[in-house]
Amino acid sequence: MQIVSKQVKDVLVLVLNESRLDANVALSFKEAFEQLISEGQNTIAIDMGKVGFMDSSGLGAVVNCLKKIAPNGKLVLFSITPPVANMFKLTRMDRVFNLYNNEEEALQAFEI
């Protein structure tokens, strides 16, 4: 799993450098995310712009991340590609996740 991170004010922005979020990378994605939470990160924005395919394992990993951060933090996703957006719509997860068009919009979601 290739993840690049950068800190923008209080928000950790993760860029997924994977074309697929599927069973092959879902476990390593979950483990990396859980490590970040254990280090105290609780406001995270994930750039999904390079992910062109996501299967149920990948979706499950993202749902798991939302569950892990939900009590005390916030998770948003942005730059969703059309195939991945369709997966969110078909599963109605677009109603559960905060999805944004770009990084700027995603970061604005954290401002009070």
ABEGO torsion letter per residue (X at the ends): XBBBBBBBEABBBBBBBBABBBAAAAAAAAAAAAAAAAAGBABBBBBAAABABBBAAAAAAAAAAAAAAAAABBBBBBGBBAAAAAAAAAAGAAAABBBBABAAAAAAAABX
